[in-house]
């Protein structure tokens, strides 16, 4: 089996039953053929990451996660992970600053320009389709959000975003988000920022991911433990007396055996509390 993708809006992992050895043989003997010409796609299962879910997988070798289509998973044995050059996809809109990078602009629908807050005091500006605003904030794992404006298309939105990004970052790295998972938003700093944009109370969002953290979780790449929840693409789970924060993207491409890991992982300070009796 192999982890081949994840979903942050409906938290879960996609697990393929592809045979990596067979994929390796195919890529060697059929190197000139396209994915569509190779063996039948493998089936893909959705592994929910609802709180309380028990995960018990041991991670193995990591290589390209191939491609997931409507027909199933097309395996790839290339060593580059999570995707090789053939299976990597680039969303050109993410690089747009108002000058369309496509042959024809297709973002002609209302777009929202927003601010997002990540505990305790990290803020970013972003753009999304108006109807996806709340979903987009949750996908990023934002603790707070605020709608700044709605404009007629993506080009105008990206231009406005680029202007604001000269003062407020338009990108926050996952380790920065992970560092604040156990903390609250600095309300004074957040409200001061919103006051600069005159944001109405009705255009503010407050999210609670119910992780119940009092200490910073340990950064680790494992798939064994009890799920506390998912914030953005960070999976928080308890294992062997410690709490871990796993970047879902770091799981993609790993082969997975359906058994709890026995690998030694870094323990949190809380794991060395009072001895069990």
N, C-alpha and C positions, 0 to 999 in steps of 0.2 A: 504494500500500500504506500501511498505518497500523499502528503498534503499539497494540494494544487491551487488553493485560493482561500479567500476569506471574505466575509460580509460584515460591515460595521453597522449598517442600518438595521439589519436583523441579525444580531451577533451570532456568528457561526463560522465553521471551517468546512472546506470542501475536501473530501477524502476520496482519492481514486484507488481502485483495486488493480491498477496497472502493474504489470510485471516489469521491473526495471531491467532485468537481465534480457528479457525479450526485446525491450526497447533498444538496448545496447546492440543486440544482434541485428535488429532492423536498420538502425542508423549506420551500421557498418556495411551491410550488404545492399541496402537500398538508398545509399547516400544521395543519389541523383533524383530520387523521387520526392514528390511533395507529400505533405501530411495526408491529403485526401486519397493518395494512392497507396497508402500503407495499410496495415492491418486494421481491423474494426476497432473503433474507440472503446475504451474501458468505461465501465459504469462509474458514476460519481455519487457519493452519498453526502448529505448535509449533516454536519455534526453541530447541533445546537450548543450555544455557550450560555444558556440560561443559568442564573445563579443557582447553586446547589448541584449542578451537573458534576459527575465524577469522571475525570479524564484519567486514562491509564494507557499511555503510549510511550514507547521508547523510541527516541529519534535515532535514525541511522544516517547513512550517507546522504549528502545533499547535492542535488544537481538540478538542471532545468526542469521547471514544472510543466513544460509543454504548453498545450492549449486546451481550454475547455470550451466545447461548442454545444449546440443544442443536442447533438448526437452522443456526446460523452467526452471523455478525456483522451487526447492524443499525446502519448508519452514521448519524452525526448531524453536521451542519455547524455546530452552535452553537459560538461562539468560546470558551466556558468550558471549561478543561481542568484535570484530566484528564476530568472529567464535568460536564455541565450539570445543572441542578436536576432535570430529568426523568429523567436516567439515573444520578444519584447514589444510593447506597444507604447507609443508616445502620444499623449493628448496635447496637440499643438495649442489648444485654447489656454492651457496653463501658462504658456509663454507669451500670450498676447498682452500687449500694452495699449491696444487701440488700433493698431495696424494689423488687419487680418492676415493670417499666415496660411489661409486656405485658398483654393482656387476661387471659391465663391463663399461669401459670408453667409452663415446660416444661423446666427444667434439673434434673429430678428423677433424677439419676444421680450416682455418685461424682465429686467434683471435687477437684483437687489445688491446694494453695496452695504456691507455690514462690518461691525467690529466684533471680535471674539476675545474673551478673557480666559486665561488659564492660571490657576492658582500658583503662587499668591498674587503676582503682579506682572504677568506677561501678557501683552496685548498684540493683536494683529488685525489687519484690514483684509477683507476678502470680497469676492464677487460670486454670485450664484444666480440661477434662474429664480425668479420671485417665488414661485410655488414650492421650491426646494429649500427655502431659507432655514427653517427649523431643522429639517433633516440634515442639511449640510453642517450646521453647527454641531449636531450630535455626532455626525460622522467624524468630525475633527476632535471630539472629546472636549468641547468648550464647556467651561463652568458657567459662563455668562455670555450673552449675546445682545447685540443692539442693531436695529435696522437704521441705517443712516439715510438712505434714499432709494427710490425705485425709479429707474430710467427705462427708456423705450427699447433699448437693445444692448447686446453685450459689448459692442464697440465703445459706446459712451461709458458704460460701466467700467471697462478696463482702463479707459483714459482717466476717469475719476479715481480709480483705485491706485493707479500709478502716481498720481499727484499726492494722495494721502500717504502712500508708501515712502515718500521722501522723509516723513516724520515718524511713521508707525510701521513696523515690520509687516511684510505680507507673507511671511513664512516662519513657522516655529518648528524646531526639530523635536522629534519624539523624546530624546533624553530630557529635554527641558520640560516637556509635559509630564513625564514620569516623575521628575523631581518634586512636583507639586501635588501629586495625587492625594497625599494625606493632609493637605493644607486647605485653608479657606481662602477665598478671594479677598484681597485687600479692598474693602468697599470704598474707603476714602479715595484711593488711587483710581479705582474704576469710575466712581461718580465724578471725579475731577475731569477724567478724560471725556466722559459723556457730556459734561457741561460745555465743553469746547464745541460740540456739534449740536447742542440744543435738542437732545433726543427725548421724545415723549415717553412717559411711563408705559404706555400701551405698546411701544415698539421695543421693549426690553424683554429678554428671556433669561430665565434662571433654571439651570439643570441640576439634577441630583441623580447620581449614578448608583447610590446606595452601596458603596464599597465598604463602608464601615472601617476606614483605616485611621489609626492613630499614629502610626510610624510609616516612614518611607519604605515601600516594598523593595525587595532585592531585584535588581535587573538580572534576568536569566532567560535562557531559551530551553524550556521544558514543556512537556504536554502531559504531565502527571499531577493530579491534585484535585481539590474541590474548587470549583469556580465561584468566585465572589461576584464577578461581574466583568463587564467590558466598558471601557471609556475610550472612545475613539478606536484606535487600533491596538490599544493596550489591554491585554487579557490579564486580569488579576486573579490569582488562585493561591490556595493554601496547600502546603505540602510539607510533611515531616516537621511541623511546628513552626514553619516560616511562611511568610507571605511573599509571593513573587509577582513581578510585573513583566509580562512577556509581550514583545512586539510581534503581533500576528504575522507581519511580513517576514520576520525571521524564521517562522515555521515553514513558510512556503518553499517547496522543493525538497524538504526532508522526507526520506522514506520513514515509515512509521510501523513499528511492530505493536500489535494490540496487547501490550503488557506494561505494567507500571515500571518506570525507570528505576534502576538501582545505582545510577551514576551519582557520585558525590557532588553536591552543589553547595554553593555558598549559603550559609545559614544566617538569618537575621539575628540581631542581638536578643530579640525576644525569645528565640529558641533556647537560650541558655538561662531561662528563668528558674522557677522552683522545680526541683526534680519531681518526676512522677513517682507515685507509690504503688 
